[in-house]
Amino acid sequence: MEFIPYEIKTGKQNMNIDSDLLDYAINNKLSEPIFRLYGWSPACVSLGRNQDDKFLDYKLLRHCGIDVVRRLTGGRALLHDNEITYSYICPVSYLEHGEHVVSSYKEICGIFINKFSQIGIDIDFGSQKQIKTGFDYCMLISTGADLCYKGKKLIGSAQCRKHGYILQHGSILYDYDKKLLEKIFGEEISTEEITCIKEINPTISKEDIIKLFIES
């Protein structure tokens, strides 16, 4: 597996890098995965590939210094701020059940289950909840492929597929600003639905999380 170390970029740069890496894998017929970690500066709202942006108050976002970018992947919007983001690219054939979308999510997310167990955070896929279609914020929607801690969503992921390759990327919440999220998305952010690393164990730093994934 090719590991690309953690780096901080703008939203546009991050999405372009993910897109370029996917095309690189396809054009070079890579047989092994590419795994990348990254952060965002400034903070950025990413919209799902086909998501309507009418709910966004662009004046508010400009006032807060928050960018907006559109993802290759589907799903709903996220605020990328105090988090660690990952992307994982591989041929469909690399995975045991790559042709099946939910199974491929779970196979890739197994990486995080194994790594987080090393620092005493036991996460699992939780249970699929009924999708509340009024929500624009992705972390309020739980599927059977999301990673949860004690039933609360910690890691949300999205996928796209191109020419026999998978790009899966997702957000690992380190911390979040409840009031800011509510201003941006215009909906209540329930602390019963989501959690973050700082809430689970405030002694664990972002650097500790990043170190988990550095290959020796």
N, C-alpha and C positions, 0 to 999 in steps of 0.2 A: 504494500500500500504506500502511495506517495503522500506524505504528510506536509501540509503547508502551514507553517507556524502562525500563531495569532498576530494579527495586524489590525490597525484601526484606519478605516477609510470613510469617505463620504458614502451616502446611500447609493448614489449613481455609480460610483467606482465599485462598490461591493457587488452590485447586481451585474455590472459589466464583467467583472472578474469571474463570477459564477457562470455567466453565459459563455465567456471565452474558454473557460476550463471544460465546460461540457462539449463545446465544438472541438477543442483540442483532443479530448478523449475519443470523440467520434472519428475525427480525421486521421488519427494515428492508430485507431483500432486497439486502444488500450485494453488489456485483459485484467488489470488490477485496478482497485479503487483509488480515487483521489479524495483526501480528507482535509478540509480546511477549517480553521477557526478565525473569527474576526469580530471586530467591534465597529461602532459607528460614531462619527463625529462630523458635523453636529448630529444631535438626535434626529431620527427620521421616521416618518410613517411610511410603511410599505403597503401598497394595495395589491390585492390578488389580481391575477391576470385579467379577469373579466369583471372585476368589482366596480360598481358605480361609485364615484367620488363625491356625489352631491351632499353627503352628510358632513363633509369636511368644511370647517370654517378656516379658509386660507388666511384671512386676516389675523386670526388668533395664532395660527401656526407661525406666520412671519413674525408676529410680536414675540413669540416664545423662542424664535430662532430654530424652528424645526423644519427640516426638509420633507419632501414627499417624493417617493419613487414607486414605480410599478414593478412587480416581480414577474419572473417567468412562470412561476407556479400559481396555482389557483388558491382558493380560500379567501379569507377576509383579512381586514387590515390589522396591522400590528404597529405599536410604537416601539421602535428599537432605540433603547436608551441605556439603562444600566443592566446590561445583559451580556452574554457570550453567545454568539451565533455560530452555527456550524453549517458546512455544506459537504455532501457526500455524493460522489459521482462514480458510477460503475456500470458495466454492461448488465443488461437484464439477466444474461446467462450466468453471471458471476454468483448470483443469489440462488439458493436452493428453490425458492418459490417466487422468483423474480417476475413471472408473468402475472401473478396475483397481487393486486395493488396493496390491500391491507396486510397480507403476509409479508410483502417486501418491506413495508414500513416497519413492521415488528422485527424483522430480521436485522435491518439497519439499526433500529433503536436498541437492540440488544447490546450494542457497544456501550451505551450510556448506562444501562442497568448494571453491567459488569463494572464499569469504571466508578460509578457513584457508590457502589457497595464497598469500595475500598476506603471510602472516607465516612462510612457509617450512615449513608443516606440510601435507604431501600425504596426504590421507585418501581412502579409496575404500570401496566396499561390501564388499570382501573376498569371501569365499566362504561359502555357507551350510554350517553344520556340523550334524551330527545332534543333535537336541534331547535333552538328558539330563533326563528328566522329573522326576528327584528334586530338581533345583535349585529353590529358592524365590527366589533372587537373580537379578533380570532380567539383570544385566550378564554373567552366566556363560552366557547363552543367546545364540547368534549366528544371525541369519537373513540372508537376502540383502539386506535393507533396512537393516541396521545399518552405521554408519560406523566404519571401522577405520583404524588407523595401523600399518603393517607387520604386518597380520594380527591385531592386538589391538584389541578393541572400545574405542572412545573415546566414542561417542555412541549411546545407546540411545533409541529412540522408540516411541511407541504412538499409536494412532488410535482415534477413534470417529466415527460418521456419524449425522447427524440431519437429516431434512427436506431432503436435497440439499446439505448442508454437511459439511465435514470439519473436525474438530479434531485436529490432530497436536501432541503435545508430547513433549519429551524432555530428557534430561540430558546435559550436556557435563561430563565429569569433569575438574575442575581438580586435585584431589588426593583421596586416600582413605586411610582408616585400616584396614589389612588386618586387624589383630587385632579391632577393633571389629566389622567386617563379619562375621568368623567367629563372634564371640559371638552376634550378632543372628540370623544365618541358620543357624548350626549346621553349616556346611559349609566346606571348604577353599576359600579364594579364591586361585586360581592367577594368579600374575603373568604367566603365559604366555597368559592369556585376555583380560586387560584392561590398559589403560594410562590415563594421565592427562596433562594439559598439563604439569604440573610435572615429570613424568618425561621427557617428550619434550624440553622446553626450559624449564628453571627460571628463565630470565630473562624469560619472558613472564608478565605479571601478569593477574589477573582483569580489571582495568581495560583492559588491552590487548585482551582478547577482546571485551569489551563495546563498545569503541570501533569495532571492525570493523563492527558492525551499526547504528551510528548513522547515519541518513540525513543527507546534507548538504543 
